[in-house]
Each structure stands twice: as structure tokens, then as C-alpha cells.
Amino acid sequence: LHVRSRRQRQMCIRDSLYGVLDQRLGEVEYLAGEYSIADMATWPWISRFEWQQISLTEYPNVNRWYAQIADRAAVQKGYDVPMFVNAIPQAD
């Protein structure tokens, strides 16, 4: 029971964080208004949405932001540094 409730708590926190991010990105194009280190630091965490068992379709503003950053040439070039793990996951 304890393990299950811990997992449920983690999922609630995950959903809450994505919800806050989605709300913010509904107000602005990028986290700080324009592309900044905030986006550069947050995007790699969101790029693991599949590992986090998240469907970005549930968070349309995060989905837009994620795809927009994934299209940046510098992100595509740097994604495999220091080594290739997997291709950039495609947004839903």
C-alpha cells in the first residue's frame, strides 16, 4: 500500500508541474517571455515525457513549446552530446 501511494503521489506532483508549466506557456511564448536559459534548462526534462508516462496532448501549450524548441538547430545538434541515447521524441 505504501509503495502504491508513493507512486500516486509522484504522479500527482508530475501532473501538477506539467499543469503549471502549461498555464505559464499559455500566457507567454517561452518561460521567461523570450527564449532564455529557463527554456534551455527545462526542455531536457520535458524531452523525457515518454519516460514520465506523459501525453503532451493533455498539455497543449507545453506541446507547442516543446516542438518549437525541438525544431531549433542548436537543440538538434546538442541533443546527442555527450553521446547518442535516442532520437528527440516527437511531440504528440
Sequence and secondary structure as in RCSB ss.txt:
>XXXX:A:sequence
LHVRSRRQRQMCIRDSLYGVLDQRLGEVEYLAGEYSIADMATWPWISRFEWQQISLTEYPNVNRWYAQIADRAAV
QKGYDVPMFVNAIPQAD
>XXXX:A:secstr
 HHHHHHHHHHHHHHHHHHHHHHHHHH SSTTSSS HHHHHHHHHHTTTTTTT  GGG HHHHHHHHHHHTSHHH
HHHTTSS   S      
